[in-house]
Amino acid sequence: MSEILWQPDATGVAATNLAAFRLWLGSRGITLADYPALWAWSVEDLGGFWSAMWDFAGVVGGKGARTLENPTAMPGARFFPDASLCYAETLLRHSGPKEAIVFTGEDRRRIAWSRDALRAEVAGVAGALSAMGLGVGDRVAAYLPNIPHGVAALLGTNAAGGTFTSCSPDFGAAGVLDRFGQIEPRVLVAADGYRYGGKVFRNAAKIAEVMAGLPSVETLVIVPFIDDAEALALPKAVSWEAWTAPHRATPLAFTRLPFDHPLYILYSSGTTGKPKCIVHGAGGVLLKHACEHILHTDLKPDDRLFYFTTLGWMMWNWQVSGLMTGATLLLYDGNPFFPSPAALFDLADAEGMTIFGTSAKYIDGVAKSGLKPRQTHSLATVRAMLSTGSPLAPESFDFVYRDIKPDICLASISGGTDIAGCFALGNPEGPVRRGELSTRALGCAVDVADEAGAPVRGEKGELVCRKPFPSMPVMFWADPDGARYRAAYFERFPGMWHHGDWCELIAHDDGTAGLVITGRSDAVLNPGGVRIGTAEIYRQVETLPEIQEALVIGQDWDNDVRVVLFVRMREGVALDQALKDRIRKVIRENASPRHVPAKILAVTDIPRTRSGKITELAVRDVVHGRAVKNAEALANPEALALYKDLAELAG
C-alpha cells in the first residue's frame, strides 16, 4: 500500500468545492456520502452528472431538453444535442477591475489585464474578425509565446463563431506548416519574437516562410513582443493595436452555437505522418474543464492559477478555462530555470500563486539543481501543486513534501491532447499517496483492461474509458467518414476508448482507487513530458543528403525519456561530430528544441516489417533488454542485433 504523504483535515474537506457539490446534489434528492459514491454515480448516470455539472458550474447558454443521445455508442454518443452556447461567454461572465491575467516574462516584464481589459481586448478581436467577414467555423491561428494576447485571440475567435488553433514560436516553419497548412486559417496572429534562456529570438524570417506556405491567410496580425519592425513590414501585416483598437469599445457580443461547434483544433504528435488535426467542441471542453477546475483542482474566484506551458501544449488551453471560476491566470514565457532554478518560485511569491502547475520533469530538474524552495522561499499562498506530462516519480513526491512545502495538495494528473483534459487527477478531499495519481476523473468510466478488453486488477494493462464523455473529439480535420478517428481510439477495443497508456489501478480500503502510469504503450516519444512523434523528426533528418534513413526511439533514462536517433549513412559517409551538430540544428530549427535527440548513433541496417515499415517498437524493446514479440513479422530480423547492449546508451 502506497504511503500517505498528505491529507486534508475535516475543516479543509468541508471547505472544498467537492463538499459543496455533494451538498448541492443532496438538496436535489441525490445523496452521496463520500467521494467513491460520487465517482460511482458520475459514471453510472452520465446524463445526470454532466447536467448537474452544467448547472453547478453556472454555464451560460441554453442546455436544451436532452442530456445524452445514443448513450451507449462509442463513438456516436452526443451530449446536450439541443444546447446552444458560447465558450467565451461563460469564461467572460466576470467583469470589473480585478486582475484576470498577469503575464511575467523571462526579463521580468509584467503585463496585467483586468477583467474589463480582457473583455475589451476580446471585443477588439471579435470585432476585427467580424469586420473582415469571418464566418462560423473559419479558422484563426496563433503563433505566439504565452502572453495575454493568445487568450484574447482564442476567446475573440470563439465569440465571433470561428475556430482557433495555436502553436508556440519555438517551432520551426516546417513544423508550423505541418499543422496550420492542413486547416487553412484566414488569420494568423504572430509575435515578432520571443525570449528564452536570456536570448532574444527574432521570428520575422520564420513568419515570412510560414506565410508563404499559407495562401489562405488574408491578414497577418503582429504582436510586438520584442519590438522588431521587420515583422510588421511583412506583406498583409497589421499591428495588434491597429487591428483591435477600433473595436474595443464595441459591446461584446457572443455567437451561441451548438454544443459540438468546433472551438479549437489541437494536434497529435505526428507519429505516422503529419500531425492529426483533432477538433474539439466548445461544449464538451467547457464542461470537462469545469469539472476538472472546480471539483478536482478546487479552483475558486480568489485563486491565482499558474501552469508552466506554451501555446503548443494542451495545458495552455486547459489553463485558459480557469477564467470561468473568476480566478486569475498567471502566465509565464521563457526558460523556467533562467536566470536560476528559483525563477518560478520567485514568481510564486511575487504574484501570490495559489495553484502551481508544472511538469514532472521540471520538479525532477529542481531537485537535481540542489534548490530547496522550502528554505529559500515563503510559498505561503501555494496550496496545491499539479504535475503532468509524464509520470511523477515516487522520489519526486518525496522532494515536493520534503523540500518544497509539506502542507500542499500534490496532484499528479494525466490525460492528453486527444481528450483536451484528464483521465486521472487530484482529489482535494482525499489523501495524496506516494507515486499515485489520486483518482479517476469524475464522469469518465476509466478502467484498466487486458489484451481482450476485460478489467484487470493487481497488474498493469491498457488505460481505457468504457463510456462516452463530453470532451471526446468532435472529429479529425479532413476525415469526412470518420475512419481515421475511429481507428485512433476505438479500433483496438471496439466500443470503448483506448488511450494508449500502460498503467495499473490501485484499490484502497477507503473505497478510493488511484492510478500508477508507467508510460505510453505505443511508439510516441515523451521527453520531459512533451509528446513527440517520430515522423516529425524523420522529416527533418532525411532532408540531409548524408543520411539514407533514420529510426528514433525514446529510451527510459533518469526518471524520464530521452530521444535516441539511429541513422543509416549513405555509402562512404561517416557520422562525425560536425554532422551530429548539423542534424541537431536542422531538427531544432524546423521542429522544436524538444525534438532534438540526446544521442545520435550510426547503424548499418534498420529493421522493417514485411510491408516495408520501420519498426520502432522492436528496436525500443531491444534497447531496453526486453524480448521482441513481433520478430516474426520482420523482413530482416537479424538487424535487431545491431541495437543490443550498445555502450553508447549506457551513459
KASULLIN-V148026 format. One record per residue. N is the residue number from 1. RES is the residue in one small letter. SS is DSSP state (~ for helix, > for strand, _ for the rest). PSI is psi in whole degrees, 0 to 359 (* if undefined). Layout:
BEGIN
n;res;ss;psi
N;RES;SS;PSI
N;RES;SS;PSI
END
This chain:
BEGIN
n;res;ss;psi
1;m;_;131
2;s;_;143
3;e;_;135
4;i;>;122
5;l;>;336
6;w;>;148
7;q;_;148
8;p;_;155
9;d;_;178
10;a;~;323
11;t;~;318
12;g;~;318
13;v;~;316
14;a;~;336
15;a;_;357
16;t;_;156
17;n;~;329
18;l;~;315
19;a;~;319
20;a;~;323
21;f;~;318
22;r;~;321
23;l;~;319
24;w;~;317
25;l;~;320
26;g;~;323
27;s;_;347
28;r;_;17
29;g;_;10
30;i;_;102
31;t;_;120
32;l;_;117
33;a;_;327
34;d;_;184
35;y;~;314
36;p;~;321
37;a;~;322
38;l;~;315
39;w;~;315
40;a;~;316
41;w;~;321
42;s;~;333
43;v;~;345
44;e;~;323
45;d;_;76
46;l;~;314
47;g;~;316
48;g;~;318
49;f;~;311
50;w;~;333
51;s;~;318
52;a;~;322
53;m;~;319
54;w;~;310
55;d;~;315
56;f;~;324
57;a;~;346
58;g;_;37
59;v;_;132
60;v;_;130
61;g;>;180
62;g;>;119
63;k;_;330
64;g;_;173
65;a;_;326
66;r;_;137
67;t;_;327
68;l;>;122
69;e;>;138
70;n;_;58
71;p;_;341
72;t;_;1
73;a;_;125
74;m;_;106
75;p;_;175
76;g;_;339
77;a;_;146
78;r;>;121
79;f;>;137
80;f;_;60
81;p;_;345
82;d;_;3
83;a;_;158
84;s;>;123
85;l;>;171
86;c;_;119
87;y;~;313
88;a;~;330
89;e;~;321
90;t;~;319
91;l;~;329
92;l;_;22
93;r;_;346
94;h;_;138
95;s;_;174
96;g;_;185
97;p;_;353
98;k;_;144
99;e;>;127
100;a;>;321
101;i;>;135
102;v;>;120
103;f;>;138
104;t;>;130
105;g;>;171
106;e;_;328
107;d;_;11
108;r;_;19
109;r;_;138
110;r;>;128
111;i;>;121
112;a;>;128
113;w;>;127
114;s;>;173
115;r;~;318
116;d;~;322
117;a;~;319
118;l;~;316
119;r;~;322
120;a;~;319
121;e;~;320
122;v;~;318
123;a;~;323
124;g;~;316
125;v;~;311
126;a;~;319
127;g;~;319
128;a;~;321
129;l;~;317
130;s;~;323
131;a;~;331
132;m;_;7
133;g;_;27
134;l;_;129
135;g;_;168
136;v;_;125
137;g;_;350
138;d;_;147
139;r;>;142
140;v;>;129
141;a;>;142
142;a;>;135
143;y;>;76
144;l;_;152
145;p;_;176
146;n;_;73
147;i;_;163
148;p;~;333
149;h;~;331
150;g;~;319
151;v;~;315
152;a;~;322
153;a;~;317
154;l;~;309
155;l;~;324
156;g;~;320
157;t;~;315
158;n;~;319
159;a;~;328
160;a;_;357
161;g;_;3
162;g;_;181
163;t;>;131
164;f;>;153
165;t;>;158
166;s;>;161
167;c;>;167
168;s;_;156
169;p;_;355
170;d;_;350
171;f;_;139
172;g;_;169
173;a;~;321
174;a;~;318
175;g;~;322
176;v;~;315
177;l;~;329
178;d;~;333
179;r;~;293
180;f;~;331
181;g;~;334
182;q;~;332
183;i;~;358
184;e;_;69
185;p;_;152
186;r;_;336
187;v;>;139
188;l;>;122
189;v;>;121
190;a;>;146
191;a;>;149
192;d;_;348
193;g;>;187
194;y;>;171
195;r;>;141
196;y;>;128
197;g;_;30
198;g;_;1
199;k;>;152
200;v;>;129
201;f;>;121
202;r;>;137
203;n;_;2
204;a;~;316
205;a;~;319
206;k;~;320
207;i;~;319
208;a;~;319
209;e;~;319
210;v;~;314
211;m;~;324
212;a;~;333
213;g;_;1
214;l;_;73
215;p;_;344
216;s;_;341
217;v;_;123
218;e;_;329
219;t;>;131
220;l;>;114
221;v;>;121
222;i;>;124
223;v;>;119
224;p;_;79
225;f;_;327
226;i;_;8
227;d;_;52
228;d;_;110
229;a;~;340
230;e;~;321
231;a;~;320
232;l;~;343
233;a;_;358
234;l;_;153
235;p;_;143
236;k;_;7
237;a;>;144
238;v;>;147
239;s;>;154
240;w;~;316
241;e;~;312
242;a;~;329
243;w;~;319
244;t;~;329
245;a;~;318
246;p;~;346
247;h;~;359
248;r;_;329
249;a;_;353
250;t;_;135
251;p;_;134
252;l;_;120
253;a;_;146
254;f;_;129
255;t;_;106
256;r;_;132
257;l;>;173
258;p;>;160
259;f;_;319
260;d;_;11
261;h;_;132
262;p;>;113
263;l;>;306
264;y;>;166
265;i;>;122
266;l;>;170
267;y;>;138
268;s;_;176
269;s;_;352
270;g;_;43
271;t;_;319
272;t;_;18
273;g;_;206
274;k;_;149
275;p;_;141
276;k;_;140
277;c;>;106
278;i;>;115
279;v;>;122
280;h;>;139
281;g;>;150
282;a;~;314
283;g;~;319
284;g;~;316
285;v;~;315
286;l;~;314
287;l;~;318
288;k;~;316
289;h;~;326
290;a;~;315
291;c;~;315
292;e;~;319
293;h;~;311
294;i;~;313
295;l;~;313
296;h;~;327
297;t;_;344
298;d;_;39
299;l;_;134
300;k;_;167
301;p;_;331
302;d;_;0
303;d;_;156
304;r;>;104
305;l;>;123
306;f;>;139
307;y;>;128
308;f;_;109
309;t;_;176
310;t;_;174
311;l;_;1
312;g;_;5
313;w;_;139
314;m;~;347
315;m;~;339
316;w;~;312
317;n;~;320
318;w;~;314
319;q;~;319
320;v;~;321
321;s;~;344
322;g;~;341
323;l;~;334
324;m;~;334
325;t;~;350
326;g;_;1
327;a;_;161
328;t;>;134
329;l;>;130
330;l;>;117
331;l;>;148
332;y;>;142
333;d;>;131
334;g;_;192
335;n;_;122
336;p;_;351
337;f;_;16
338;f;_;134
339;p;_;1
340;s;_;167
341;p;_;349
342;a;_;359
343;a;~;311
344;l;~;333
345;f;~;326
346;d;~;316
347;l;~;319
348;a;~;316
349;d;~;318
350;a;~;325
351;e;~;5
352;g;_;38
353;m;_;135
354;t;_;325
355;i;>;117
356;f;>;103
357;g;>;136
358;t;>;197
359;s;>;161
360;a;~;322
361;k;~;323
362;y;~;314
363;i;~;318
364;d;~;320
365;g;~;320
366;v;~;317
367;a;~;316
368;k;~;339
369;s;~;343
370;g;_;355
371;l;_;137
372;k;_;87
373;p;~;331
374;r;~;331
375;q;~;338
376;t;~;346
377;h;_;158
378;s;_;305
379;l;_;30
380;a;_;329
381;t;_;341
382;v;_;119
383;r;_;349
384;a;>;146
385;m;>;130
386;l;>;140
387;s;>;134
388;t;>;187
389;g;_;320
390;s;_;164
391;p;_;137
392;l;_;118
393;a;_;148
394;p;~;324
395;e;~;331
396;s;~;326
397;f;~;314
398;d;~;316
399;f;~;316
400;v;~;311
401;y;~;334
402;r;~;317
403;d;~;354
404;i;~;296
405;k;_;129
406;p;_;332
407;d;_;74
408;i;_;146
409;c;>;106
410;l;>;120
411;a;>;109
412;s;>;120
413;i;_;156
414;s;>;137
415;g;>;242
416;g;>;173
417;t;_;323
418;d;_;326
419;i;_;2
420;a;_;30
421;g;>;210
422;c;>;148
423;f;>;340
424;a;>;135
425;l;>;190
426;g;_;162
427;n;_;97
428;p;_;343
429;e;_;8
430;g;_;177
431;p;_;155
432;v;>;120
433;r;>;140
434;r;_;123
435;g;_;4
436;e;_;147
437;l;>;128
438;s;_;320
439;t;>;158
440;r;>;148
441;a;_;138
442;l;_;141
443;g;_;5
444;c;_;119
445;a;_;63
446;v;>;138
447;d;>;172
448;v;>;130
449;a;>;152
450;d;_;189
451;e;_;335
452;a;_;359
453;g;_;3
454;a;_;149
455;p;>;142
456;v;_;144
457;r;_;144
458;g;_;8
459;e;_;168
460;k;_;153
461;g;>;196
462;e;>;135
463;l;>;124
464;v;>;165
465;c;>;122
466;r;_;350
467;k;_;162
468;p;_;157
469;f;_;156
470;p;_;329
471;s;_;21
472;m;_;142
473;p;_;146
474;v;_;322
475;m;>;174
476;f;>;145
477;w;_;142
478;a;_;42
479;d;_;67
480;p;_;328
481;d;_;3
482;g;_;12
483;a;~;317
484;r;~;323
485;y;~;311
486;r;~;320
487;a;~;327
488;a;~;324
489;y;~;339
490;f;_;359
491;e;_;320
492;r;_;315
493;f;_;90
494;p;_;133
495;g;_;0
496;m;_;158
497;w;>;125
498;h;>;118
499;h;>;336
500;g;>;11
501;d;>;146
502;w;>;119
503;c;>;178
504;e;>;139
505;l;>;128
506;i;>;112
507;a;>;140
508;h;_;160
509;d;_;336
510;d;_;5
511;g;_;351
512;t;_;167
513;a;>;126
514;g;>;173
515;l;>;145
516;v;>;115
517;i;>;126
518;t;>;0
519;g;>;180
520;r;>;149
521;s;_;11
522;d;_;198
523;a;_;8
524;v;_;133
525;l;>;154
526;n;_;48
527;p;~;131
528;g;~;20
529;g;~;5
530;v;_;119
531;r;_;130
532;i;>;130
533;g;_;140
534;t;~;327
535;a;~;329
536;e;~;326
537;i;~;317
538;y;~;319
539;r;~;330
540;q;~;314
541;v;~;319
542;e;_;3
543;t;_;346
544;l;_;126
545;p;_;338
546;e;_;344
547;i;>;127
548;q;>;310
549;e;>;171
550;a;>;161
551;l;>;135
552;v;>;141
553;i;>;168
554;g;>;125
555;q;>;127
556;d;>;124
557;w;>;124
558;d;_;52
559;n;_;25
560;d;>;197
561;v;>;133
562;r;>;148
563;v;>;126
564;v;>;126
565;l;>;125
566;f;>;134
567;v;>;137
568;r;>;118
569;m;>;155
570;r;_;155
571;e;_;131
572;g;_;1
573;v;_;136
574;a;_;149
575;l;_;100
576;d;_;179
577;q;~;324
578;a;~;320
579;l;~;322
580;k;~;317
581;d;~;322
582;r;~;322
583;i;~;312
584;r;~;323
585;k;~;316
586;v;~;317
587;i;~;316
588;r;~;318
589;e;~;331
590;n;~;346
591;a;_;272
592;s;_;164
593;p;~;332
594;r;~;341
595;h;~;349
596;v;_;127
597;p;_;143
598;a;_;327
599;k;>;139
600;i;>;121
601;l;>;144
602;a;>;138
603;v;_;158
604;t;_;349
605;d;_;153
606;i;_;124
607;p;_;145
608;r;>;159
609;t;>;172
610;r;_;341
611;s;_;2
612;g;_;3
613;k;_;136
614;i;>;151
615;t;_;93
616;e;~;321
617;l;~;321
618;a;~;318
619;v;~;320
620;r;~;319
621;d;~;317
622;v;~;315
623;v;~;325
624;h;_;6
625;g;_;22
626;r;_;154
627;a;_;142
628;v;_;119
629;k;_;336
630;n;_;31
631;a;~;329
632;e;~;343
633;a;~;358
634;l;>;145
635;a;_;332
636;n;_;65
637;p;~;339
638;e;~;338
639;a;~;338
640;l;~;331
641;a;~;336
642;l;~;343
643;y;~;6
644;k;_;133
645;d;_;48
646;l;_;124
647;a;~;328
648;e;~;338
649;l;~;10
650;a;_;356
651;g;_;*
END
